[in-house]
Amino acid sequence: MTSNSNLSSMRRVVEQLKLEASVERIKVSQAAAELQQYCLQNAGKDALLVGVPTGSNPFREPRSCAVL
């Protein structure tokens, strides 16, 4: 029984390794250049860089209501 479970486990490992070997890979330098280009292209849309307009900020402090 142990040999059957071991064989089954090894088959799963082999299938996983085959799947990982078939993944297309690119060089780190190419990936870094593409990431840098993406960041530069989308910097204008980044709320951490340009800020959030006050009217559309869902995390702004609620306004207090004064009743006279």
C-alpha positions as CSV (number, residue, x, y, z in Angstrom):
1,M,0.0,0.0,0.0
2,T,2.9,2.4,0.8
3,S,4.5,1.8,-2.6
4,N,1.1,2.6,-4.4
5,S,0.8,5.9,-2.5
6,N,4.4,6.7,-3.1
7,L,4.0,6.0,-6.8
8,S,0.9,8.1,-6.9
9,S,2.7,10.9,-5.1
10,M,5.7,10.7,-7.4
11,R,3.4,10.9,-10.5
12,R,1.8,14.1,-9.1
13,V,5.3,15.5,-8.6
14,V,6.3,14.6,-12.2
15,E,3.1,16.2,-13.6
16,Q,3.8,19.4,-11.6
17,L,7.3,19.5,-12.8
18,K,6.2,19.1,-16.4
19,L,3.7,21.9,-15.9
20,E,6.4,24.2,-14.5
21,A,8.8,23.3,-17.2
22,S,6.3,24.4,-19.9
23,V,5.9,27.9,-18.5
24,E,7.3,30.5,-20.8
25,R,10.0,32.5,-19.0
26,I,11.7,35.9,-19.7
27,K,14.9,37.4,-18.5
28,V,14.8,39.4,-15.3
29,S,16.3,42.4,-17.1
30,Q,13.4,42.4,-19.6
31,A,10.8,41.9,-16.9
32,A,12.3,44.8,-14.9
33,A,12.3,47.1,-17.9
34,E,8.7,46.3,-18.7
35,L,7.7,46.9,-15.1
36,Q,9.5,50.2,-15.0
37,Q,7.8,51.2,-18.3
38,Y,4.4,50.2,-16.9
39,C,5.0,52.2,-13.7
40,L,6.0,55.3,-15.6
41,Q,3.0,55.1,-18.0
42,N,0.5,54.8,-15.1
43,A,2.1,57.1,-12.6
44,G,-0.6,59.8,-13.4
45,K,-3.3,57.4,-12.3
46,D,-1.7,56.4,-9.0
47,A,-3.5,57.8,-6.0
48,L,-0.5,57.5,-3.8
49,L,1.5,59.8,-6.2
50,V,-1.1,62.3,-7.3
51,G,-3.5,62.3,-4.3
52,V,-7.2,61.6,-4.2
53,P,-9.7,64.3,-5.1
54,T,-11.5,65.4,-1.9
55,G,-14.9,64.9,-3.4
56,S,-14.3,61.3,-4.3
57,N,-12.3,60.2,-1.3
58,P,-14.4,57.4,0.5
59,F,-12.1,57.6,3.5
60,R,-12.5,61.3,4.3
61,E,-13.6,62.4,7.7
62,P,-17.4,62.7,7.9
63,R,-18.7,66.2,8.2
64,S,-20.4,67.1,11.4
65,C,-23.9,68.5,11.3
66,A,-24.7,71.4,13.5
67,V,-28.4,71.9,14.3
68,L,-29.3,75.4,15.4
